[in-house]
Amino acid sequence: MNRVRYASDIPDQSGRTAVVTGANSGIGLITARELARRGARVLLACRDEQRGKEAAARIRRAVRSADVEFAALDLADLASVREFAEAYRADTLDLLINNAGVMALPYGRTADGFETQFGVNHLGHFALTGLLLPKLLHTPGARVVSVSSGLHALSDIDIGDLNSERDYRRWIAYARSKTANLLFVHELARRAAAAGSGLVAAAAHPGYASTNLQTAGARMENRRAAERVIGLGNRIIAQPASAGALPTLHAATAPGVRPDSFTGPRLLGWRGAPAPSWRARWTLSDVTSERLWVASEQLTGVPVSFAGAGA
């Protein structure tokens, strides 16, 4: 299989449309920029309008031919997710990259009452994918790529306490949301195959990449010492965001990517060129993935249909 080891390896994306969530900074911004550089039309699906439009302008300055556009999307508010999906008028969608996320935040709830990390990292993307699925199923060669994390290995989900109401530990809640990403990809791939669809659902993770994601929780709580330590790790140990985006770009564009695959950095899952990544055995459980899928439909109110997928 051809691999995307460098951004220059990305195949031509002319004529394709991509939605990238959280594209205003970090890995999402790099992903959107490199897809645009290779000819894709890219929608930057971001919560903050000013930052989203600034990101679009940055991409246009870097890639003069870029076809990029900001589109408002707040994954912490299902009404915003529905508005985004309703505003997407095209009949087809080639790439949906579920990149946006939050990490190790103090306990909080989304607009719909979900624990923030589970609500944003999993439920918001579940609803978005379900609402855009008819467009994806109508597009030959379409892919859904969900960005998980190697830290999913810290915990399986607790199907009886998805919102961490009994016991909230920020890193465990983060790990559970990233496990949920992998279970979602597993079940999406299973259901697509059963429906006779060629849709490819795959996952990726950036390893240890330097972005503002790691410091957000400490900044929210004014834990300056922790923020400084994390920032130092980002500067000394982490790989740059441009390298961290390569596993996502590989999963999104490389020929022959398998459904339910998980791509990450080659060297111990921390850094290096994209390669198949280890994943915890619980992320491959058909029983758990189906239970999470059903619970997610109930919580979001978004029934996901594969009607007409094999047409």
C-alpha positions in Angstrom: 0.0 0.0 0.0 1.3 3.5 -0.8 1.8 5.5 2.3 1.7 9.2 2.9 5.0 9.7 4.6 5.2 13.3 3.6 2.6 15.9 2.6 4.0 15.7 -0.9 2.9 12.1 -1.1 -0.8 13.1 -0.9 -2.6 12.0 -4.1 -4.3 14.7 -6.2 -7.6 15.7 -4.6 -9.0 17.8 -7.4 -12.8 17.6 -7.6 -13.1 16.3 -4.0 -14.8 18.0 -1.1 -13.6 17.6 2.5 -15.1 18.7 5.8 -12.5 19.1 8.5 -13.7 19.8 12.1 -11.5 21.9 14.3 -9.6 23.2 11.3 -8.7 26.6 12.9 -5.5 25.4 14.6 -3.1 22.5 15.1 -3.5 19.3 13.3 -6.8 20.3 11.8 -5.4 23.4 10.2 -2.5 21.4 8.7 -4.8 18.8 7.4 -7.1 21.3 5.8 -4.2 23.2 4.3 -2.5 20.1 2.8 -5.8 18.8 1.3 -6.4 22.3 -0.2 -2.8 22.3 -1.6 -3.6 19.1 -3.4 -6.8 20.5 -5.0 -9.6 19.6 -2.6 -12.4 22.1 -1.7 -12.2 22.2 2.1 -14.8 23.4 4.6 -13.2 24.5 7.8 -15.9 23.4 10.4 -15.0 25.5 13.5 -16.8 26.9 16.6 -15.1 30.3 16.6 -16.0 32.4 13.5 -13.1 34.8 13.8 -10.5 32.1 14.3 -12.1 30.0 11.5 -12.0 32.9 9.0 -8.4 33.7 10.1 -7.4 30.1 9.5 -9.0 30.2 6.0 -7.0 33.4 5.3 -3.8 31.7 6.5 -4.4 28.8 4.1 -5.1 31.1 1.2 -1.8 32.9 1.9 0.1 29.6 2.0 -1.7 28.1 -1.0 -2.8 30.8 -3.5 -5.1 28.4 -5.4 -6.8 27.1 -2.2 -10.6 26.7 -2.2 -11.4 26.9 1.5 -14.4 28.3 3.4 -15.3 28.7 7.0 -18.5 27.0 8.2 -19.8 27.4 11.8 -19.9 24.2 13.8 -20.0 23.8 17.6 -19.8 20.1 18.5 -20.8 20.9 22.1 -24.3 21.9 20.8 -26.4 19.5 18.8 -28.5 22.3 17.4 -25.3 23.7 15.8 -24.5 20.3 14.4 -27.9 20.0 12.8 -27.6 23.6 11.4 -24.2 22.7 9.8 -25.6 19.6 8.2 -28.7 21.4 6.9 -26.5 24.1 5.4 -24.4 21.6 3.5 -26.4 21.6 0.2 -24.2 19.5 -2.0 -25.3 16.0 -2.9 -21.9 14.4 -2.3 -19.2 14.5 0.3 -15.8 12.8 -0.3 -14.1 13.3 3.1 -15.3 13.9 6.6 -12.5 14.3 9.0 -13.6 14.2 12.6 -10.6 16.0 14.0 -11.8 18.5 16.6 -11.5 17.6 20.3 -10.9 18.6 23.8 -8.5 17.1 26.3 -8.4 16.6 30.1 -10.8 19.5 30.9 -12.3 20.2 34.3 -15.7 18.6 34.6 -18.3 20.4 32.5 -21.4 19.8 30.4 -22.3 20.6 26.8 -25.3 22.6 25.8 -27.3 19.3 25.7 -26.1 18.2 29.2 -23.4 15.7 28.2 -20.0 15.5 29.9 -17.9 17.8 27.8 -15.2 15.4 26.6 -17.6 12.6 25.7 -20.1 15.1 24.2 -17.6 16.9 22.0 -15.1 14.2 21.1 -17.7 11.5 20.5 -21.4 12.5 20.5 -20.9 15.6 18.4 -19.0 13.8 15.7 -21.4 10.8 15.9 -24.3 13.2 15.2 -22.4 15.0 12.4 -21.5 11.8 10.7 -25.0 10.4 10.9 -26.5 13.6 9.5 -24.0 13.8 6.6 -24.1 10.0 5.9 -26.5 10.2 3.0 -24.0 12.5 1.2 -21.1 10.2 2.0 -23.0 7.1 0.8 -23.9 8.9 -2.4 -20.2 9.5 -3.1 -17.9 6.8 -4.6 -14.7 6.4 -2.6 -15.9 8.5 0.3 -14.1 8.2 3.7 -14.8 9.1 7.3 -11.6 9.6 9.4 -11.9 9.9 13.1 -8.9 11.2 15.1 -8.4 9.2 18.3 -5.4 9.0 20.6 -2.9 6.5 21.9 -4.2 7.4 25.3 -7.4 5.5 24.6 -5.4 2.6 26.1 -6.0 4.1 29.6 -9.6 3.0 29.7 -12.5 1.2 28.0 -15.8 3.0 28.0 -18.3 2.5 30.9 -21.6 1.9 29.0 -23.5 2.5 32.2 -21.9 5.8 33.0 -21.1 7.4 29.6 -21.2 10.9 31.1 -18.9 10.1 34.0 -21.5 11.1 36.6 -20.4 8.6 39.2 -16.7 9.4 39.1 -15.0 12.0 37.0 -11.3 11.8 36.4 -10.2 14.1 33.6 -7.7 11.8 31.9 -9.9 8.7 32.2 -12.8 10.6 30.7 -10.5 11.7 27.9 -9.4 8.1 27.3 -12.9 6.9 27.3 -13.9 9.5 24.7 -11.0 8.4 22.5 -12.0 4.7 22.9 -15.4 5.8 21.8 -13.9 7.2 18.7 -12.4 3.8 17.8 -15.5 1.9 18.7 -17.5 4.3 16.5 -15.1 3.7 13.5 -15.4 -0.1 14.2 -19.1 -0.1 14.1 -19.4 2.3 11.2 -17.1 0.1 9.2 -19.1 -3.0 10.1 -22.5 -1.4 9.2 -21.2 0.0 6.0 -19.9 -3.4 4.9 -23.2 -5.1 5.9 -25.1 -2.5 3.8 -22.9 -3.2 0.8 -21.4 0.3 0.8 -17.8 1.2 -0.3 -17.6 3.8 2.4 -14.2 3.6 4.3 -14.3 4.4 8.0 -10.8 4.7 9.4 -9.1 6.1 12.5 -5.8 7.9 13.1 -3.8 9.5 15.9 -1.0 12.1 15.9 1.2 10.6 18.6 2.7 13.3 20.7 2.3 16.4 18.6 2.8 19.9 19.7 -0.6 21.7 19.7 -2.6 23.9 22.0 -4.8 20.9 22.9 -2.5 19.7 25.7 -2.4 23.0 27.6 -6.1 23.9 27.4 -7.3 22.2 30.6 -4.4 23.7 32.7 -5.1 27.2 31.2 -8.8 27.0 32.0 -8.0 26.3 35.7 -5.1 28.8 35.8 -2.7 26.0 36.7 0.3 27.9 35.4 3.0 25.4 36.6 1.3 22.6 34.8 0.9 24.7 31.7 4.6 25.5 31.7 5.6 21.9 32.2 3.3 20.7 29.4 4.5 23.5 27.1 8.1 22.5 27.8 7.3 18.9 26.8 5.7 20.2 23.6 8.9 22.1 22.7 11.4 19.4 23.6 9.7 16.0 23.1 6.7 16.4 20.8 6.9 16.3 17.0 5.5 19.4 15.2 1.8 19.6 14.2 2.8 19.2 10.6 4.1 15.7 11.4 1.2 14.9 13.7 -1.2 15.5 10.8 0.3 12.9 8.6 -1.5 9.9 10.0 -4.8 11.7 9.4 -3.8 12.6 5.9 -2.7 9.1 5.2 -6.0 7.6 6.4 -7.9 10.2 4.4 -6.0 10.0 1.1 -3.6 7.0 0.7 -4.7 4.3 -1.7 -5.8 1.0 -0.2 -6.6 2.2 3.3 -8.6 -0.5 5.0 -11.9 0.0 6.8 -11.5 0.1 10.6 -7.7 0.6 10.3 -5.8 2.7 12.9 -2.8 4.8 11.7 -0.3 6.5 13.9 3.4 7.5 14.1 5.8 4.6 13.5 8.2 5.1 16.4 6.5 3.8 19.5 3.3 5.5 18.5 4.9 8.9 19.5 6.5 10.2 16.3 7.7 9.3 12.8 6.0 8.4 9.5 2.5 7.0 9.5 2.2 3.2 10.1 -0.4 0.8 11.4 -1.0 1.5 15.1 -1.6 -0.8 18.1 -5.1 -0.5 19.6 -6.6 -1.9 22.8 -8.6 -5.1 22.2 -11.7 -3.5 23.7 -11.9 -1.1 20.7 -12.6 -4.1 18.5 -15.6 -5.5 20.4 -18.6 -5.9 18.2 -20.9 -6.1 21.3 -19.5 -2.9 22.9 -19.5 -0.9 19.6 -23.1 -1.8 18.9 -24.2 -0.9 22.4 -22.4 2.5 22.1 -23.9 3.1 18.7 -27.5 2.5 20.0 -26.8 4.6 23.1 -25.4 7.4 20.9 -28.5 7.4 18.6 -30.7 7.7 21.7 -28.6 10.5 23.3 -28.2 12.6 20.2 -31.6 11.8 18.7 -29.9 11.1 15.4 -30.9 7.7 13.9 -28.3 6.6 11.4 -29.5 5.0 8.3 -27.7 3.1 5.5 -30.8 3.0 3.3 -29.8 2.8 -0.4 -26.1 2.3 0.6 -25.6 -0.5 -1.9 -27.3 1.2 -4.8 
